[in-house]
């Protein structure tokens, strides 16, 4: 293996050494999986609270006489808030304590979801959705940093893909359960049930996970630095290393642009199935949940494939991301161009499988190109790009287009944003060898 390839799979950590690794604790094989399960569970709650709104779009559109742009805005305000606040709150999580930050954030979004249940009008719902975004802003980045902290770096793409797939699975549960509950009990109960689930998980996390336990079970290859002579604390890399190489910038941008398509599908599939196929809210939500489930499975499978093919040739992480984005572009563009029917649904389902396949490779690339001591902040920067370029922009922009061209016409346009994602990923792949060398040099300085 070349020197570049070896550097690509190492954690770039200031002053790390084998002696800095924590001792193996008695529960070292159990605790990491407990952390994964609880952190993943809260990510499910995160997206259940976020995406339950999509299941009740038809009801809110009628009850409050909303336009598609207003409906898209209620989804986008969450992603926009997440994007704007992801970096500062991730930095706070790195410094204040990651487990404490997770508990605080989850409590905020759960209470805000409860607020959504009692909203009396569009303005109050928008305010509640803002606070959902405030609570969720740094959760993905801090939660992923916690998960990667207690597992081997060799599993990065798989764990990143599996963890981020919680967004799809949570969306599935939010849309599916939200539609069922809304039809049976009314749309307000859809939000109320999501809030209760979140608060229960918050209590479990606070009881079972702490920063002290995380430090005791940190994987030896993820040591975050040697203690400083004066403070006894690990040294922290400068924040400029978050954007110090062309490749890492391309990873942020490429991932965010590809998630424009993913965010569009999350928000608008239930309404598309309601309008194009005449399905009631519960059946449209159930069928949309199948497509969103395919996205989640695709994240996991694509992450595992990426780890397997890039084990000895790290640059293949970029190649795999390029392939996933290209395949999703072709399948979704063809799918939405078809008339409603079986062929269209099969093509959309196949495209949905690959549309978020870039998530695992992008997370692994960011981890390889940034120091471990500010990893939550690095993932916060990735979250910023994912939300501002993708999850916030997609639903809102497509909603505006839908008010002019109709929802079916807008969804025919959306997949072509992947062309921009492909351009960023191709540039990043070309810059990767020199960027990984520069990242190693910065880290050693």
C-alpha positions in Angstrom: 0.0 0.0 0.0 1.3 3.5 -0.8 2.1 6.1 1.8 -0.9 8.1 0.7 -3.2 5.2 1.1 -1.9 4.5 4.5 -2.4 8.1 5.6 -6.0 8.0 4.2 -7.1 5.3 6.7 -5.4 6.8 9.8 -7.0 9.0 12.3 -5.2 12.3 11.9 -4.6 13.3 15.5 -2.2 15.8 17.0 0.3 14.0 19.2 -1.6 10.7 19.3 0.4 7.8 20.6 -0.4 4.3 21.8 0.2 5.3 25.3 -2.7 7.8 25.1 -5.2 5.0 24.5 -7.5 4.1 27.3 -7.3 0.8 29.0 -9.7 -1.9 28.0 -12.7 -1.9 30.3 -14.7 -4.9 31.3 -17.8 -3.8 29.3 -15.7 -2.6 26.3 -17.5 -5.0 23.9 -21.0 -4.2 25.2 -20.9 -0.5 25.9 -20.0 0.6 22.3 -23.1 -1.2 21.0 -25.2 0.2 23.8 -24.0 3.7 22.8 -24.8 2.9 19.1 -28.3 1.6 19.9 -29.3 4.6 22.1 -27.7 7.2 19.9 -29.3 5.6 16.8 -32.6 5.5 18.7 -32.5 9.2 19.3 -31.6 9.8 15.7 -34.8 7.9 14.8 -36.7 10.2 17.2 -35.0 13.2 15.6 -36.3 12.3 12.1 -39.7 11.1 13.3 -40.2 14.5 14.9 -38.9 16.2 11.7 -40.7 14.2 9.0 -44.1 13.4 10.7 -45.1 16.8 9.2 -44.9 15.3 5.6 -47.6 12.7 6.5 -50.1 15.4 7.5 -49.4 17.9 4.6 -52.7 17.2 2.9 -54.6 17.8 6.2 -52.8 21.1 7.0 -53.1 22.3 3.4 -56.9 22.0 3.6 -57.3 23.1 7.2 -55.1 26.2 7.0 -55.4 26.8 3.2 -51.6 26.6 2.6 -49.6 26.8 -0.6 -47.0 24.2 -1.6 -44.3 26.8 -0.9 -45.7 27.3 2.7 -45.8 23.5 3.2 -42.2 23.2 1.9 -41.2 26.1 4.2 -42.4 24.2 7.3 -40.0 21.4 6.4 -37.2 23.6 5.3 -37.1 25.8 8.4 -36.0 22.8 10.4 -33.2 21.9 8.0 -32.2 25.6 7.6 -32.0 26.0 11.4 -30.0 22.8 11.6 -27.6 24.0 8.9 -27.0 27.5 10.4 -26.5 26.3 14.0 -24.8 22.9 13.3 -21.2 24.2 13.5 -21.4 26.4 16.6 -23.4 23.9 18.5 -21.1 21.0 17.4 -18.2 23.0 18.7 -20.0 23.5 22.0 -20.6 19.8 22.2 -16.9 19.1 21.6 -16.0 21.4 24.5 -18.9 21.1 26.9 -19.4 17.3 26.8 -20.9 15.2 24.0 -23.3 13.1 26.1 -24.6 16.1 28.0 -25.1 17.9 24.7 -27.0 15.0 23.3 -29.4 14.9 26.2 -30.0 18.6 26.1 -30.7 18.7 22.3 -33.0 15.7 22.4 -35.0 17.3 25.2 -35.4 20.5 23.2 -36.7 18.9 20.0 -39.0 16.6 21.9 -40.6 19.5 23.7 -40.8 21.5 20.5 -42.6 18.5 18.8 -45.1 18.6 21.6 -45.5 22.3 20.8 -46.3 21.4 17.2 -49.2 19.3 18.5 -50.9 22.4 20.0 -50.1 24.9 17.3 -53.2 26.9 16.4 -52.0 28.4 13.0 -49.2 28.4 10.5 -47.1 31.0 12.4 -47.2 29.0 15.6 -46.3 25.8 13.7 -43.3 27.6 12.1 -42.1 28.7 15.5 -42.4 25.2 16.9 -40.6 23.8 13.9 -37.8 26.4 14.4 -37.2 25.0 17.9 -37.2 21.4 16.6 -34.4 22.5 14.3 -32.6 24.2 17.2 -32.7 21.0 19.2 -31.6 18.8 16.2 -28.9 21.2 14.9 -25.8 19.4 16.2 -27.3 16.0 17.0 -26.2 14.2 13.9 -22.6 15.5 14.1 -22.2 15.0 17.9 -24.0 11.7 17.8 -21.9 10.4 15.0 -18.7 11.6 16.7 -19.7 9.7 19.9 -20.4 6.5 17.9 -17.1 6.7 15.9 -15.2 7.4 19.2 -15.9 3.9 20.6 -15.4 1.8 17.4 -12.4 1.0 15.2 -11.6 3.5 12.4 -11.8 0.6 10.0 -15.6 0.7 10.3 -16.1 4.4 9.5 -18.0 4.2 6.2 -20.2 1.4 7.5 -21.0 3.0 10.8 -21.5 6.4 9.2 -23.8 4.9 6.6 -25.7 2.9 9.2 -26.0 5.7 11.7 -27.1 8.3 9.1 -29.6 5.7 7.8 -31.4 6.4 11.0 -32.6 9.5 9.3 -34.4 7.4 6.7 -35.7 4.9 9.2 -36.9 7.7 11.4 -38.6 9.3 8.5 -40.2 6.0 7.6 -41.6 5.7 11.1 -42.6 9.3 11.2 -44.4 9.3 7.9 -46.0 5.8 8.4 -47.1 6.2 12.0 -48.0 9.9 11.5 -50.3 9.0 8.7 -52.0 6.2 10.6 -52.4 8.3 13.8 -53.6 11.3 11.9 -56.4 9.3 10.2 -57.5 7.7 13.4 -57.0 10.4 16.0 -56.2 13.6 14.2 -53.0 15.2 13.0 -52.2 16.7 16.5 -51.8 13.3 18.0 -49.2 12.5 15.3 -46.9 15.1 16.8 -47.8 14.2 20.4 -46.8 10.5 20.0 -43.4 11.5 18.5 -42.8 13.8 21.4 -43.5 11.1 24.0 -41.1 8.7 22.3 -38.3 11.3 22.3 -38.7 12.1 26.0 -38.5 8.4 26.9 -35.3 8.0 25.0 -33.8 11.1 26.6 -34.4 9.6 30.0 -32.7 6.4 29.0 -29.7 8.1 27.5 -29.2 10.3 30.5 -29.3 7.2 32.7 -27.0 4.9 30.8 -24.4 7.1 28.9 -22.0 9.7 30.3 -18.8 11.4 29.1 -16.8 9.6 31.7 -18.0 6.2 30.4 -17.4 7.3 26.8 -13.8 8.3 27.7 -13.2 4.9 29.4 -14.4 3.0 26.4 -12.8 5.1 23.6 -11.2 2.9 21.0 -7.4 3.0 21.2 -7.0 4.1 17.6 -9.2 7.1 18.3 -7.1 8.8 20.9 -7.6 12.6 20.7 -4.2 13.8 21.6 -1.7 13.8 24.4 -2.3 15.8 27.6 -0.8 19.2 27.7 1.8 19.8 30.2 -0.1 22.6 32.0 -3.7 21.6 31.6 -3.6 17.8 31.5 -6.2 18.0 28.7 -5.9 16.8 25.1 -4.7 19.3 22.6 -7.2 20.5 20.0 -6.5 21.1 16.4 -7.1 24.6 15.0 -10.5 25.1 13.4 -9.0 26.1 10.1 -8.2 22.4 9.6 -12.0 21.9 9.0 -11.6 23.5 5.5 -7.8 23.3 5.0 -7.9 21.0 1.9 -9.7 21.1 -1.4 -10.9 17.5 -1.0 -12.7 18.0 2.3 -14.4 21.1 0.9 -15.6 19.0 -2.1 -16.8 16.3 0.3 -18.9 18.8 2.1 -20.3 20.3 -1.1 -20.9 17.1 -3.0 -22.7 15.5 0.0 -24.9 18.5 0.5 -25.9 18.8 -3.1 -26.8 15.1 -3.4 -29.0 15.4 -0.3 -31.0 18.1 -2.1 -32.6 15.1 -3.9 -32.9 13.1 -0.7 -34.6 15.9 1.1 -37.0 16.4 -1.7 -38.1 12.8 -1.6 -38.4 12.9 2.2 -40.8 15.9 2.1 -42.8 15.4 -1.1 -43.2 11.7 -1.8 -46.4 11.4 0.4 -48.0 14.4 -1.4 -46.9 13.1 -4.8 -48.5 9.7 -4.1 -51.6 11.5 -2.8 -52.0 13.7 -5.9 -50.6 11.5 -8.7 -52.2 8.2 -7.5 -55.2 9.5 -5.6 -54.1 7.7 -2.3 -55.5 8.9 1.0 -53.1 10.3 3.6 -52.5 7.0 5.5 -52.0 4.9 2.3 -49.8 7.6 0.7 -47.7 7.8 3.9 -47.4 4.0 4.1 -46.2 3.7 0.5 -43.9 6.7 0.8 -42.4 5.0 3.9 -41.4 2.0 1.7 -39.4 4.3 -0.5 -37.8 6.1 2.4 -37.0 2.7 3.9 -35.2 1.8 0.7 -33.1 5.0 1.1 -32.1 3.9 4.6 -31.2 0.4 3.5 -29.2 1.9 0.6 -27.2 4.0 3.0 -26.2 0.9 5.0 -25.5 -1.3 2.0 -23.6 1.4 0.1 -21.5 2.2 3.2 -20.6 -1.5 3.6 -19.7 -1.8 0.0 -17.5 1.3 0.2 -15.6 0.0 3.2 -15.1 -3.4 1.5 -13.7 -2.0 -1.8 -11.7 0.9 -0.2 -10.0 -1.2 2.5 -6.7 -1.2 0.6 -7.3 1.6 -1.9 -8.9 4.5 0.1 -9.5 6.7 -3.0 -12.3 4.3 -3.9 -14.4 6.0 -1.3 -14.7 8.8 -3.8 -15.3 6.5 -6.7 -18.1 4.7 -4.9 -19.8 8.0 -4.0 -19.6 9.2 -7.7 -21.2 5.9 -8.8 -24.1 6.1 -6.3 -24.9 9.7 -7.3 -24.8 8.9 -11.0 -27.0 5.8 -10.7 -29.6 7.7 -8.6 -29.7 10.6 -11.1 -30.4 8.2 -14.0 -33.0 6.1 -12.2 -35.0 9.0 -10.7 -34.9 11.2 -13.8 -36.3 8.2 -15.8 -38.8 7.4 -13.0 -40.4 10.8 -12.6 -40.6 11.1 -16.4 -42.9 8.1 -16.6 -46.7 8.1 -16.4 -48.1 6.9 -13.0 -47.9 3.2 -12.8 -45.8 0.2 -11.8 -42.8 1.1 -14.0 -42.6 4.6 -12.4 -42.8 3.2 -8.9 -40.1 0.6 -9.6 -37.7 3.2 -11.0 -38.3 5.7 -8.2 -37.7 2.9 -5.6 -34.5 1.9 -7.3 -33.3 5.5 -7.5 -34.3 6.1 -3.8 -32.0 3.1 -2.8 -28.9 4.9 -4.2 -29.8 8.6 -3.7 -28.3 8.8 -0.2 -25.6 6.2 -0.8 -23.0 9.0 -0.7 -23.6 9.6 3.0 -21.3 6.9 4.3 -18.4 7.6 1.9 -18.7 11.4 2.6 -18.6 10.9 6.4 -15.6 8.6 6.1 -13.8 11.1 3.8 -14.4 14.0 6.2 -13.2 11.8 9.1 -10.0 11.0 7.2 -9.3 14.6 6.3 -10.0 16.2 9.7 -8.4 15.8 13.2 -10.2 13.6 15.8 -10.0 16.3 18.5 -12.6 18.4 16.6 -14.4 15.6 14.8 -17.9 16.6 16.1 -17.3 20.1 14.7 -16.1 18.5 11.4 -19.3 16.6 11.2 -21.2 19.8 12.1 -19.6 21.4 9.1 -20.8 18.4 7.0 -24.2 18.8 8.5 -24.2 22.5 7.6 -23.6 21.6 4.0 -26.1 18.7 4.0 -28.8 21.0 5.3 -28.2 24.3 3.6 -27.5 22.8 0.2 -29.7 19.8 0.5 -32.3 19.1 3.2 -33.4 22.7 3.6 -33.1 23.8 -0.1 -34.7 20.7 -1.6 -38.2 20.8 -0.1 -38.5 24.6 -0.3 -37.2 25.0 -3.9 -39.3 22.1 -5.1 -42.3 23.6 -3.4 -41.8 26.9 -5.2 -41.4 25.1 -8.5 -44.5 23.0 -7.8 -46.7 26.1 -7.3 -45.8 26.9 -11.0 -45.3 23.6 -12.7 -47.2 21.3 -10.5 -45.7 18.8 -8.1 -45.1 16.1 -10.8 -43.3 18.7 -13.0 -41.1 19.9 -10.1 -40.1 16.3 -9.2 -38.9 15.8 -12.8 -36.5 18.6 -12.4 -35.1 17.8 -8.9 -32.9 14.8 -9.8 -30.7 16.9 -12.0 -29.2 18.6 -9.0 -27.1 15.4 -8.8 -25.1 16.7 -11.8 -23.7 19.4 -9.5 -23.0 16.9 -6.8 -21.1 14.7 -9.3 -19.0 17.7 -10.4 -17.9 18.3 -6.8 -17.2 14.7 -6.1 -15.1 14.3 -9.2 -13.0 17.4 -8.4 -12.6 16.1 -4.8 -11.4 12.7 -6.0 -8.8 14.3 -8.2 -7.6 16.5 -5.2 -7.7 13.7 -2.6 -4.0 12.4 -2.8 -2.5 15.9 -2.3 -5.2 16.8 0.3 -4.5 13.8 2.4 -0.8 14.6 2.4 -1.5 18.2 3.4 -3.9 17.0 6.2 -1.2 14.8 7.6 1.3 17.6 7.5 -1.0 20.0 9.2 -1.8 17.4 11.8 1.8 16.8 12.6 2.6 20.5 12.9 
